[in-house]
Amino acid sequence: MSAFITTKQAAAYLNCTPQHLYNLRNKRKSAIEEGNKALANKLAPEAIKIGGKLLFEESKLENWLRTYGEVA
């Protein structure tokens, strides 16, 4: 799997919906803005597991969010 994938590809790989991935991203973003470091750490890329699978390495997830995070 390449470092740059679409939301649909990530969702298919993790057996979840694209909306679920956006919800995770938005929850972490809100927690950081509110200064809730405990919640932000729980939602950190290296901590996100869906269906028992680790989402991505942090660097790959950050690239993915920057590249595809605002695209439906």
N, C-alpha and C positions, 0 to 999 in steps of 0.2 A: 504494500500500500504506500503510495507516495505521500510526501509531507503535505501536499496541497490537494485537498479533496473537497467535494461539495458537501453541503449539509445533508442532502439526500443520501450520499454515499456513506457518510459517517453514521447516519441513522440506520441505514440498512445493515452496516457492519455490526452495530451495537444492538440491533433488533429493538429499536425504539422509534419514536416519531421525531421529525425535524423540530417540531415545536418544543419537545422535551429538552433538546439541546439548547435552544434559545432561552428557555426558562431557566436552565442552570446558569447560563452566562449572565442573564439579567439579574438573578438573585445575588450572584457574587458581586456584580457591578454595584448594585444597590447597597450591599453590605459594606463594601469598601467606601462608598460615598458617605454612609452613615457612621463610619468609624467602628463598625462592629467587626473587629479583627478575628474573634472566635468563629463567627459564622463564615467570614471570608476564607479562613483557613480550612474549614470543613468543605467548602466548595472550591478549594484550590484545584487546579487541573490535575495535579498528581494524586488528589484524594477522590476524584470523581470516578465512580464505578457504576456501570449500568449493566444489569444482568450478570454481575460477577466479573465483568471485563473492565480493565483500566481504560479510560477514555483515550488518552494520548500522553506522551511525555509532555512536560510543561511547554517546552519550546515549540513543539509541533502544534499543540493546541493554541498557543498564543498566535502563531503564524496563521493558523486556520481562522481564528476569530477576527484577526485584523483583515484577512483577505476575504472571508466569506461571511463574517458575522452580521453584516447589515443586509445581506441578500436573502430574499425569501426562497 
